[in-house]
Amino acid sequence: MRYAEIEQAQPGAKLLRLGSCDFDFDAEHAILSGDSSKLGTVKEALGDVFSGSRSGDFSVVLTPGSVTSFFSPVSDRIPEEEKRSQLEADTILIGGKEAALSVVAEPIGSARARDEDEGDDVTWYHVAAVPASIKRHVNDLLSVFPDARTHFMTAMQAAARVAGRIEEALDGEQRHQAAALIGRFAGHTEVSIMDSAEWRFGVTVPSTLPADLAYTILNIAREVDIPPERLVRIYVYGESPEDSDLEKVSSLSSAQILKLDPLSLVRNDPVAVRSSFDPNLYVLCVGGAL
């Protein structure tokens, strides 16, 4: 289990804690399943890690497979209550009635599109349906912090936060180019697209073959009207793929491959971050805390 604590301060975000807790069991599975024999151990570890912390907001980043997530367009002309109802209906279609009980949705940047059938302007939303059982288990874990405010987000969402800020910091015309993100996890690979530093769309796929990844990237780019020649960077996070695979993806898409480095976005104490840390493994933690 990895963690990060960030203080939102001037002149920029300051990294207070960064690290991991090792257990002799699968902590993620214990939290998702609510294994009471193991949750106490995880809770104790969290209490030790954040001992003395003044943080009140805790972001929990969920990896693919543990949450239902998708993108959905909603008409700009309908009231907020109707937008919520539409997103809940979409969630029921994909994840069932139980999923609609806990929908977390956010608009994707300033992306707008025209619904050709209805003639309306629409905004795309990223929707995540966090199971009520996971919320209960997480709230139990964080009960060691009485005033904790809990937020949930997907891995893709957290990674997009990091990549978006990195893209925003680029000079001149580079900031207005397009980039892709590849996130690798056990059994799943996330692929998403950014345009002018804004997250636009993404999918989760089972295949990690280089040709399939390159095809998925280019196909998503076409879906959001991004010409292939504008796609110049591909950021990688999660479980690192083989260098040979990345070279194949790069050759098939003509884009530069870069490891996503979240520590470039925060001021950090050299004592708090050991040189042995692989920043790529902490993308989700830092993205969740930003």
N, C-alpha and C positions, 0 to 999 in steps of 0.2 A: 504494500500500500504506500503510495507516494503522496507527499503533501508539500504545500508552499504557503507562506504567509506574507502578504504584501501590504505595506502602508501607502495609502494614496496621499502623497505629500508633494510639495514643491521643492526642487524644480522637476521632479519626476517620481514615478513609483519607486518605493524603496523595498528591497527584499529583506525580510526579517528572518524567515526560516525556510529551509529547503532540505528535503531528505526523504527517507523511506523507513518503513517499519517492516521487518521480516518476521514471518510467522511460520510455524511448522504445519500450517494448513492454508487452504485457499481462502484468503480474507474476503475477496470479492464474492465468492460463492456463499460464504457464511452470512454476509450482509444481505445479499439478494434473497437467500432462502430463509433468513431469520433463525439460523441455528443458535439457539440460546446457550448451548454449551461453549460456543466460541465467541459470541458477540461480547460477552463480558471481558474477554481478553483484549479484543479490539478496542473496546471502550476505555479500558485502563491504559492502553498504549496511547490513545488520543489525549487522555488527560495528562499523561506525562509529557508528550510532545508539545502541547500548547499550554503547559504550566506557566502562569504569569502573563499569558497573552491578554491583550485588551481588545482583541477583535470580537465584533458582535455578529458579523456576517460570515456565513460558511457556505461555500459553493461546492456542491457534490456533482462531479462529472461522471456521467454514465457511459460506458463503452457500448459499441454495437452489440445487439443481441439481448441487452438487458432492458431496453426501452423501445417502444414503437415511435418512430420519427419519420417525418415526410415533409414535403413542401406543397403548399396549396395557394392558388390565387383567389383573392377575395375582392369583390367590387368595391371601389372607393365610395360609391354613392349610398351604400346601405348603412344604417346606424350601427354603432359599436356592438350593441346587444345582438343584432342579427349576424354580425361578423362572427361573434363568439359561437352562436348557434350553428352557423355553417361549418366552422372548424370542428366543433364537437361531432356534427353529423359525419364529416369526412373521417374523423377518428374512429367512429363506430364502424364504418365500412371497412376500415383497414385493421383495427385491433379489437373490435367487439365493444359491447356496451360498457364493460368494466373499465376499458381504457379511457372512455370519455369522462370519467369521474375526476380525472386529474390532468387536464390539458394545460401545457405551458406553451404559449405561442408568442413569437416576436416577428415584427416586420423585417424583411431583409434589406438593409440599407435604404437607399432611395429608389430602388428598382421599381419601375412602373411598366405596364404593358397594356395593350389594347385587346379586349375580348372581341374578336371579330364577329361572334354570333350575337352578342348582346349590345355591342357598341360602347361598352363601358371601359373606363380606365380601371385597372386592377393593381393591387399590391400583393406581392408574394410574401407568404408567411412561412417560417420554419416552425413546425409543430412537433412537440414531444409529449407523449402520454406516459407519465410516470405511474406505474402501478401503485395503488394505495398501500399494498403490503410493503413495498420498498420504502415508501414515505414513513411508515410506522417504524420500520427497523432503523432507518437513519435518525429519526427523531429520538428514538431510544438511545442510540449511540451518542448523540449530541446533548443528551439530557445532563451530561456532566458539566455542560456550560449553560446555566439557567437562562441566560438572556440571548441565546443563540437564535439568529434569524437564518433559516435554511433556504437555499436556492438550488434548483436542479438545472443542469444543462447537459447537452450531449457532447460527446468527444469532438464531433465535427464542428460544433458551435464554439467550443473552447479553442480549438486549433485555428478557426477562422478569426477569432479575436487577435491572436498572436500575429498571424500572417497579415491581417489588415493593418495593424499598427506598423509592422515592418515595411509594408508597401507604402503607407502614408509618409514614411520618413525618407523615401527615395527622392532623388533630385529630378526636377523638371519633367521631361516627357516620360521617364521611367515610371512615374507615379500613375500615369494614365494608360499603362499597358495592362494586359491580362495575365493572370497566373492561375495555376492549378495546385491543389493539395492532394497528397496521397497519404492516408493514414492506415497503417497495417496493424491488425490485431489478430488474435487466435481465431481462425475460421472466417474472418471478415476483413474486407478492405474498403475504406472510405475514399471516395473521389469527389472533390468539389471544385468549383470555379469561382475566381474573383475577377472583378473588372474595376479598374481605377480604385483599387484598395477596398472595394465593397464586395462582400460575399453575395453571390448570386444564386447558386444552386448546388445540389450535391446528391449523391446516391451511395448506397452501400451494396457491394457486390461480393460474391464468394470467391471469385477467381483472382489470383495474383500474377497470372502469366503476363509478361511484359507486353505482348501484342494486344492482349485483352485490355490492359490498363491504358495503353496508348489509344486504343479505339474508344474506350469509355470517356477519356478526357476530351477527345475531339468531338465525340457525339454530344456530350453535355455542352461544350462550347457552341455547337451549332444550335442547340435548343434555346440558348439565350442570346443568339445572334452575334456571337463573337467569332470573327474570321480566324482560322487556324494561325495565320501569320502574326496575329496580335498576341498569341499565347507564347510568352518568352521565358517564363520561369515556372518550375515545378518544385514545390516544397514537399519534403518528406518528413513524417513524424511517426511515432509509435515504434513497433518492432522493425528494426532496420533490415531492408531487403539486401540481397547480394548486390555488390557493385556492378557485376555483369548485367544484372537485370535492369538496374538504373540506366546503364549505358544504352541498353536496347530501347528502353522507353524514351530516352533523350533523342536517340537517332530516329525513332519513328515519329516523334512529335516536333523535332527541331527546337526544343526548349532546353534551357539550362536547368540542371538538377541541383537543388540546394537543400541541405538539412535545415529544418526549422529550428532556430536558436532563440528560445524565449528569454534567455538571460541578457540578450542585447537590449531588452526593453526596460530593464530595471537597474537601479543603483544597488550594488550588492557589496556586502562586507566580505573581503577575501577570506576571513576566518570562517564565515558561515558557509562558504561554497568551496569545497575541496576540489583540487585540480582533477581528481579522479572522476568527478561527476560527468556524466554524459548529458548535456543540456537537452538533447533531443528527447530524452525519456521523460522530461518534466514539462513538456509543452502543455499538456492538459491541466496540470496543477497551476501553472502560472497563468494560463488563459482563463481558468476558472476564477482566479483571484484578482485579475485585472479589473 
